[in-house]
Amino acid sequence: MLPTPSPRPLSSDLAACCWIPQFALRCEEARHPELTQGPAAVLSPDDARRVWQISRPARRVGVKPAMTVSQAIGLSPTLKLCEADPVHYDERFSALLAALVTVSPVIEPAELGRVYVGLDGLEGIYGDLEHQAKKIERGTRNAERGTEMDASPIGSAFRLPTSAFEPRIGIARGKFTSWVAASRAKPGAPVIVPAGTERAFLGRQPLAVLPLDPDTHRRLLRLGLSTLRDLSSLPEEAVTSQFGDAGRKLWRLAAGQIVEPVTGRRSPEPIVQSLTFYTPVAERELLLQSFARILTLALAHPRRTGWRVRELRAEAKIEHGSSWLASFTLKDPTAAPDRLLALLKVRIEQAPLTGAAERLTIQFTDFAPGTTELQLFARDAGAEARARRRDSLRTAAHEIRLRFRRPLLQHVIEVQPWSRLPERRYALIDFEP
C-alpha cells in the first residue's frame, strides 16, 4: 500500500521563482540547433494549425502566439516550424525539478518552465540570498561553459544554448512577489526584494502582473489605474465593492499583504503502465480500447489497492518523434475505470493525436485514501460507486434532519411478504443510512 501523506507539508515563506521563458521552444532549440539561426515556432499541442511558442526573430516580423500557420508563414516565409513534443518537454522539466530538489527540499512547480524554490533555512548552507540565487542559476546554465557546470546536478539535466536557457530568478517573501521579481530579472542578474520593501517594489509594476481577466483589466484601465501603486492607493473596501472578493484579493496582492508560501509535497511513487504497438495505431476506437486495457492493469496494481486516483497522466508516443500528453487532477478522486476512461475520451475528441501512436502510457501520480468500504473491497469494481452513493445519502439525510428538525426521508421494507394484503406486506420507516 502507498505511504500515508504527511499531515504537515513542507513550506517556505521565502521564495525563489526560477523562470525559463518559452521552455518548449528552448527544448526544441537544444535538439535542433538550426532553429536558433532564424525565425522559428513550435506548433500548438492542442491544434497543429496554430503556432504556440515563437522565437524573438519571428516576433520582430509580427508573428504572434495562437496565429494560424498560414498567417505566420505569410508574415515570415522563412519561418521554421516544429511539431510539439509535450512528453519530451515534461521529461526535461521533471529532470529540472529533480535536480532542484538537491538545492532545496521545498519545490513547487507552477507551469512548464516556472518553478518556486523554498529558501527558508538555506542561508546556513549556501550563504546569503545572492549565493543562493547563484546556486540555482549555476545548475541551469549551459554545461559547456565550464567544468563547474558539468559537476552541477541541475546543469546536467539540460544542454541548452547559453543565451536562451539561462533562467530569470526572483527572490522575495511569497510566490507572487518572487514571480514579479523574476519577470523583471535578466539572465545572470537575479532580482532580490528585501523584506519590508515588497509594497514599494510592487508599486512600480504595471497592472498586467496581476492575475487579471481581460474584462477586469479593461475596467481598471478605464478608471485611470496603470500601476499597482495606483490600485493599492485606493481604499480596499472601494475596490471590493466594485470587483467583489476577486477585487479584494487583487488589492491585497498589489499592496504586498498576501504572502503565499511555497508548498512542497512528498509524492508517492507513481504507478506506471505502458503498451507498445508493433504497428502504429491511429484509429480512435482502438486507442480508447487500448487505454481502457492499460487503465485496468494500472488499477489492479497491488499498491493501488484501497486508494483512489487523484492525478492521472496519459501519454502517447507518436511516430516520427512527436507526442501527445494529457494530465488530469480529479476534484473527486476515483478508482472507477469508466470515469477515468471518460476523461481520456473527451480529451482525445478535443485534441486528437496528430499521428499514429507507437506507445501508450498511463501514470497515476497522486492518490487519496479510499472509504472504509473501498479499502475492504477495493478489488470490487463497483465498491467505490456504492460507497460514494451511501456517503451522499448519509450527508443528505443529515442535512434534511438539521433543516426541518425531523426526518422526512423514508424507505420501504418487507414486513409480511406472505400476506395477501399489500398494506401488510410492506411498511414505511424512517430512512437511516
C-alpha positions as CSV (number, residue, x, y, z in Angstrom):
1,M,0.0,0.0,0.0
2,L,1.0,3.6,-0.6
3,P,2.5,5.6,2.3
4,T,0.2,7.9,4.2
5,P,0.8,11.5,3.1
6,S,2.4,13.7,5.7
7,P,-0.1,15.8,7.6
8,R,2.4,18.7,7.7
9,P,3.5,19.6,4.2
10,L,6.9,21.3,3.6
11,S,6.5,25.1,3.2
12,S,8.6,28.2,3.0
13,D,7.6,31.9,3.1
14,L,10.9,33.0,1.4
15,A,10.6,32.0,-2.3
16,A,12.8,32.0,-5.3
17,C,11.0,31.9,-8.6
18,C,13.0,30.2,-11.3
19,W,11.5,31.1,-14.7
20,I,12.6,29.9,-18.1
21,P,10.5,31.7,-20.7
22,Q,9.5,29.8,-23.9
23,F,10.5,26.5,-22.3
24,A,9.2,24.3,-25.0
25,L,11.0,26.3,-27.7
26,R,14.2,26.2,-25.7
27,C,14.0,22.4,-25.5
28,E,13.5,22.2,-29.3
29,E,16.5,24.5,-29.9
30,A,18.6,22.1,-27.8
31,R,17.6,19.2,-30.0
32,H,17.6,21.2,-33.3
33,P,20.3,23.9,-33.1
34,E,19.4,25.2,-36.6
35,L,16.2,26.7,-35.1
36,T,18.3,29.4,-33.4
37,Q,19.5,30.6,-36.9
38,G,16.3,32.4,-37.8
39,P,12.5,32.7,-37.2
40,A,11.1,29.6,-35.6
41,A,7.9,28.5,-33.9
42,V,6.6,25.4,-32.1
43,L,3.1,24.3,-33.1
44,S,0.3,24.1,-30.5
45,P,0.0,20.6,-29.0
46,D,-3.8,21.1,-29.0
47,D,-4.2,22.5,-32.5
48,A,-1.4,21.8,-35.0
49,R,-2.9,24.5,-37.3
50,R,-1.7,27.3,-34.9
51,V,1.7,28.3,-33.5
52,W,2.3,28.2,-29.8
53,Q,5.8,29.5,-28.8
54,I,7.7,31.7,-31.2
55,S,11.3,32.9,-31.3
56,R,12.4,36.5,-31.0
57,P,13.2,36.9,-34.7
58,A,9.7,35.7,-35.5
59,R,8.2,38.2,-33.1
60,R,10.1,41.0,-34.8
61,V,8.2,40.4,-38.1
62,G,4.8,40.2,-36.4
63,V,4.2,36.6,-35.7
64,K,2.1,36.1,-32.5
65,P,1.1,33.1,-30.4
66,A,-2.2,31.4,-31.5
67,M,-1.8,32.7,-35.0
68,T,-2.7,30.2,-37.8
69,V,0.3,28.6,-39.6
70,S,-0.8,30.2,-42.9
71,Q,-0.8,33.7,-41.3
72,A,2.6,33.1,-39.7
73,I,4.2,32.0,-42.9
74,G,2.6,34.9,-44.7
75,L,4.5,37.2,-42.3
76,S,7.7,35.2,-42.3
77,P,8.2,32.9,-45.3
78,T,11.4,31.5,-43.8
79,L,9.7,30.5,-40.6
80,K,10.9,27.1,-39.3
81,L,8.0,25.1,-37.8
82,C,8.5,22.4,-35.2
83,E,5.8,19.9,-34.2
84,A,5.2,19.9,-30.4
85,D,6.5,17.1,-28.3
86,P,4.9,17.6,-24.9
87,V,6.2,14.4,-23.4
88,H,9.7,15.5,-24.1
89,Y,9.1,18.9,-22.5
90,D,7.6,17.3,-19.5
91,E,10.6,14.9,-19.1
92,R,13.0,17.9,-19.3
93,F,11.0,19.8,-16.8
94,S,10.8,16.8,-14.5
95,A,14.6,16.5,-14.7
96,L,15.0,20.1,-13.7
97,L,12.6,19.6,-10.7
98,A,14.5,16.5,-9.6
99,A,17.8,18.5,-9.8
100,L,16.4,21.5,-7.9
101,V,15.4,19.1,-5.0
102,T,19.1,18.8,-4.3
103,V,19.2,22.5,-3.7
104,S,16.0,22.7,-1.5
105,P,13.6,20.1,-0.3
106,V,10.7,22.6,-0.9
107,I,9.9,22.7,-4.6
108,E,6.6,23.8,-6.2
109,P,6.1,23.7,-9.9
110,A,3.7,26.4,-11.3
111,E,3.7,25.7,-15.0
112,L,6.0,24.4,-17.7
113,G,9.3,26.4,-17.3
114,R,8.4,28.1,-14.0
115,V,9.1,26.6,-10.5
116,Y,9.2,28.0,-7.0
117,V,12.0,27.1,-4.7
118,G,11.7,27.5,-0.9
119,L,14.7,29.2,0.7
120,D,13.8,29.2,4.4
121,G,16.8,27.9,6.4
122,L,19.2,27.7,3.4
123,E,21.4,30.6,4.5
124,G,23.3,28.3,6.8
125,I,24.2,26.0,3.8
126,Y,24.7,28.4,0.9
127,G,25.2,31.8,2.5
128,D,23.2,35.0,1.7
129,L,20.5,35.3,-0.9
130,E,22.9,36.2,-3.7
131,H,24.8,33.0,-3.2
132,Q,21.5,31.0,-3.1
133,A,20.5,32.6,-6.4
134,K,23.8,31.6,-7.9
135,K,23.3,28.1,-6.6
136,I,20.1,27.8,-8.5
137,E,21.4,29.7,-11.6
138,R,24.6,27.7,-11.8
139,G,22.8,24.4,-12.4
140,T,20.6,25.7,-15.2
141,R,23.4,27.3,-17.3
142,N,24.8,25.5,-20.3
143,A,27.2,22.7,-19.3
144,E,29.6,23.7,-22.0
145,R,30.5,26.9,-20.2
146,G,32.8,25.2,-17.7
147,T,33.6,22.1,-15.7
148,E,31.8,23.6,-12.7
149,M,28.6,23.4,-14.6
150,D,29.2,19.8,-15.6
151,A,29.6,18.9,-12.0
152,S,26.3,20.6,-11.1
153,P,23.4,18.1,-10.7
154,I,21.0,20.6,-12.1
155,G,23.2,21.6,-15.0
156,S,23.4,18.0,-16.1
157,A,19.6,18.0,-16.6
158,F,19.9,20.2,-19.7
159,R,22.1,21.0,-22.7
160,L,20.6,24.2,-24.0
161,P,22.0,27.4,-25.6
162,T,23.5,29.7,-23.0
163,S,21.9,32.8,-24.3
164,A,18.4,31.2,-24.5
165,F,18.2,28.9,-21.5
166,E,19.6,30.8,-18.5
167,P,16.7,31.4,-16.1
168,R,15.3,34.6,-14.7
169,I,15.4,34.4,-10.9
170,G,13.4,36.5,-8.5
171,I,13.6,36.2,-4.7
172,A,11.1,37.7,-2.2
173,R,8.6,36.8,0.5
174,G,5.7,35.0,-1.1
175,K,5.2,33.4,-4.5
176,F,3.5,36.4,-6.2
177,T,6.2,38.9,-5.4
178,S,9.0,36.5,-6.3
179,W,7.3,35.8,-9.7
180,V,7.0,39.6,-10.4
181,A,10.7,39.9,-9.5
182,A,11.6,37.0,-11.8
183,S,9.7,38.7,-14.7
184,R,11.8,41.8,-14.2
185,A,15.1,39.9,-13.9
186,K,17.6,39.2,-16.6
187,P,19.8,36.1,-17.1
188,G,22.7,36.3,-14.7
189,A,21.1,39.2,-12.8
190,P,18.6,38.0,-10.2
191,V,16.2,40.5,-8.7
192,I,16.1,40.3,-4.9
193,V,13.3,42.1,-2.9
194,P,14.5,42.7,0.7
195,A,12.0,42.1,3.4
196,G,9.8,45.1,4.2
197,T,10.2,46.6,0.7
198,E,7.6,44.5,-1.0
199,R,5.0,47.2,-1.3
200,A,7.4,49.8,-2.7
201,F,8.7,47.2,-5.3
202,L,5.3,46.1,-6.4
203,G,4.0,49.7,-6.6
204,R,6.2,50.4,-9.6
205,Q,4.9,47.4,-11.6
206,P,2.1,47.6,-14.2
207,L,-1.3,46.1,-13.7
208,A,-0.5,43.3,-16.1
209,V,1.5,41.4,-13.5
210,L,-1.7,40.7,-11.6
211,P,-3.8,37.6,-12.4
212,L,-6.4,39.6,-14.3
213,D,-9.1,38.5,-16.8
214,P,-9.3,40.8,-19.8
215,D,-12.6,42.4,-18.7
216,T,-11.2,43.4,-15.3
217,H,-8.0,44.7,-16.8
218,R,-10.0,47.0,-19.2
219,R,-12.2,48.3,-16.3
220,L,-9.1,49.2,-14.2
221,L,-7.5,51.0,-17.2
222,R,-10.7,53.0,-17.7
223,L,-10.6,54.1,-14.1
224,G,-7.2,55.6,-14.9
225,L,-5.2,52.9,-13.0
226,S,-1.9,51.8,-14.6
227,T,0.3,50.6,-11.8
228,L,-0.1,48.5,-8.6
229,R,0.6,51.7,-6.7
230,D,-2.5,53.3,-8.3
231,L,-4.6,50.3,-7.3
232,S,-3.3,50.0,-3.7
233,S,-3.7,53.7,-3.0
234,L,-7.5,53.2,-3.3
235,P,-9.5,52.1,-0.2
236,E,-9.7,48.4,0.0
237,E,-13.5,48.4,0.5
238,A,-14.0,50.6,-2.5
239,V,-12.2,48.1,-4.8
240,T,-14.1,45.3,-3.1
241,S,-17.5,47.0,-3.7
242,Q,-16.6,47.3,-7.4
243,F,-15.0,43.9,-8.1
244,G,-16.1,41.7,-5.2
245,D,-13.9,39.2,-3.5
246,A,-11.6,39.0,-6.5
247,G,-11.0,42.7,-6.2
248,R,-10.1,42.3,-2.6
249,K,-7.5,39.7,-3.5
250,L,-6.1,41.9,-6.3
251,W,-5.9,44.9,-3.9
252,R,-4.0,42.8,-1.3
253,L,-1.6,41.4,-3.9
254,A,-0.9,44.9,-5.1
255,A,-0.3,46.1,-1.5
256,G,2.0,43.2,-0.8
257,Q,-0.2,42.0,2.0
258,I,-0.6,38.4,0.7
259,V,2.4,36.1,1.3
260,E,1.7,32.8,-0.3
261,P,4.3,30.2,0.9
262,V,6.0,27.7,-1.4
263,T,4.4,24.4,-0.6
264,G,6.4,21.2,-1.2
265,R,4.8,17.8,-1.4
266,R,6.1,14.3,-0.6
267,S,4.8,12.5,-3.7
268,P,4.3,8.7,-3.5
269,E,5.9,6.5,-6.1
270,P,3.7,6.7,-9.3
271,I,2.1,3.7,-10.8
272,V,3.0,3.4,-14.5
273,Q,1.6,1.0,-17.2
274,S,2.5,1.1,-20.9
275,L,1.5,-0.6,-24.1
276,T,3.7,-0.7,-27.2
277,F,2.3,-1.4,-30.6
278,Y,4.2,-3.4,-33.2
279,T,2.4,-1.4,-35.8
280,P,1.5,2.2,-35.1
281,V,-2.2,2.7,-34.4
282,A,-4.3,5.8,-35.4
283,E,-7.9,4.6,-35.1
284,R,-9.6,6.4,-32.2
285,E,-11.7,3.4,-31.1
286,L,-8.7,1.2,-30.9
287,L,-6.7,3.8,-29.0
288,L,-9.6,4.1,-26.4
289,Q,-9.8,0.3,-26.1
290,S,-6.0,0.2,-25.5
291,F,-6.2,2.9,-22.9
292,A,-9.0,1.0,-21.2
293,R,-6.8,-2.1,-21.1
294,I,-3.9,-0.1,-19.6
295,L,-6.2,1.6,-17.0
296,T,-7.5,-1.8,-15.9
297,L,-3.9,-3.1,-15.4
298,A,-2.9,0.1,-13.5
299,L,-5.9,-0.1,-11.2
300,A,-5.2,-3.7,-10.5
301,H,-1.7,-2.9,-9.3
302,P,-1.2,-4.0,-5.6
303,R,0.0,-0.6,-4.5
304,R,-3.3,0.9,-5.7
305,T,-5.5,-1.3,-3.6
306,G,-7.5,0.8,-1.1
307,W,-6.6,4.1,-2.7
308,R,-8.3,6.3,-5.2
309,V,-6.6,8.1,-8.1
310,R,-6.3,11.9,-7.7
311,E,-3.9,12.7,-10.6
312,L,-3.8,10.9,-14.0
313,R,-1.4,11.4,-16.8
314,A,-1.8,9.8,-20.3
315,E,1.0,9.8,-22.9
316,A,1.2,8.7,-26.5
317,K,4.5,8.4,-28.4
318,I,3.7,9.3,-32.0
319,E,5.6,8.1,-35.0
320,H,8.2,10.5,-36.4
321,G,9.2,11.8,-33.0
322,S,6.2,13.8,-31.8
323,S,4.0,13.0,-28.8
324,W,0.6,13.6,-27.1
325,L,0.1,14.3,-23.4
326,A,-3.0,14.8,-21.2
327,S,-3.0,15.5,-17.5
328,F,-6.0,15.4,-15.1
329,T,-6.4,16.4,-11.5
330,L,-9.6,15.0,-10.1
331,K,-11.6,17.0,-7.7
332,D,-13.4,13.8,-6.7
333,P,-10.7,11.0,-6.7
334,T,-11.9,7.8,-8.1
335,A,-10.9,4.2,-8.8
336,A,-13.6,3.6,-11.4
337,P,-12.1,2.8,-14.8
338,D,-15.2,4.1,-16.6
339,R,-14.8,7.6,-15.1
340,L,-11.1,7.7,-15.9
341,L,-11.6,6.5,-19.5
342,A,-14.4,9.1,-20.0
343,L,-11.8,11.8,-19.2
344,L,-9.5,10.4,-21.8
345,K,-12.2,10.1,-24.4
346,V,-13.2,13.7,-24.0
347,R,-9.6,14.9,-24.3
348,I,-8.9,12.8,-27.4
349,E,-12.0,14.3,-29.0
350,Q,-11.0,17.8,-28.1
351,A,-7.3,17.4,-29.0
352,P,-6.8,14.4,-31.3
353,L,-3.4,12.7,-31.7
354,T,-1.5,14.2,-34.7
355,G,-0.4,10.8,-36.0
356,A,-0.3,7.1,-35.3
357,A,0.7,6.1,-31.8
358,E,3.6,3.7,-31.2
359,R,3.4,3.5,-27.4
360,L,0.7,4.4,-24.9
361,T,1.4,5.1,-21.2
362,I,-0.8,5.7,-18.1
363,Q,0.6,7.1,-14.9
364,F,-1.2,7.6,-11.5
365,T,0.9,10.2,-9.8
366,D,-1.2,11.1,-6.8
367,F,-3.7,9.3,-4.6
368,A,-6.4,9.8,-2.0
369,P,-7.3,7.2,0.7
370,G,-10.5,5.3,-0.1
371,T,-13.5,4.9,2.1
372,T,-13.8,2.1,4.6
373,E,-15.9,0.1,2.2
374,L,-13.4,0.7,-0.6
375,Q,-10.4,-0.4,1.4
376,L,-12.2,-3.6,2.4
377,F,-13.5,-4.4,-1.1
378,A,-11.0,-2.5,-3.3
379,R,-10.9,-5.2,-5.9
380,D,-14.6,-4.9,-6.5
381,A,-15.1,-2.5,-9.4
382,G,-18.5,-1.3,-8.1
383,A,-17.4,-0.9,-4.5
384,E,-16.4,2.7,-4.9
385,A,-19.6,3.7,-6.6
386,R,-21.7,2.1,-3.9
387,A,-19.6,3.7,-1.2
388,R,-20.0,7.1,-2.7
389,R,-23.8,6.7,-3.1
390,R,-24.1,5.7,0.5
391,D,-22.0,8.6,1.7
392,S,-24.1,11.0,-0.4
393,L,-27.3,9.7,1.0
394,R,-26.0,9.9,4.6
395,T,-25.0,13.5,4.1
396,A,-28.3,14.5,2.5
397,A,-30.3,12.8,5.3
398,H,-28.3,14.6,7.9
399,E,-28.8,18.0,6.3
400,I,-32.6,17.4,6.0
401,R,-32.8,16.4,9.6
402,L,-30.9,19.6,10.7
403,R,-33.1,21.9,8.5
404,F,-36.5,20.5,9.3
405,R,-35.7,19.1,12.8
406,R,-37.3,15.8,11.9
407,P,-36.5,13.0,9.4
408,L,-38.5,13.3,6.2
409,L,-36.9,10.5,4.2
410,Q,-38.5,7.1,4.4
411,H,-37.9,3.8,2.7
412,V,-40.0,0.6,2.1
413,I,-39.2,-2.6,3.9
414,E,-40.8,-6.0,3.7
415,V,-42.8,-6.9,6.9
416,Q,-45.2,-9.8,5.9
417,P,-44.3,-10.9,2.4
418,W,-46.7,-13.8,2.7
419,S,-49.7,-11.6,3.3
420,R,-52.3,-11.2,0.6
421,L,-52.9,-7.6,1.7
422,P,-50.3,-5.1,0.1
423,E,-50.5,-2.8,3.1
424,R,-49.4,-5.6,5.4
425,R,-46.6,-6.8,3.1
426,Y,-44.6,-3.6,3.3
427,A,-44.1,-0.7,5.7
428,L,-42.6,2.7,5.6
429,I,-39.9,3.5,8.1
430,D,-37.5,6.5,8.6
431,F,-34.5,6.3,6.4
432,E,-31.4,5.8,8.5
433,P,-28.4,5.3,6.1
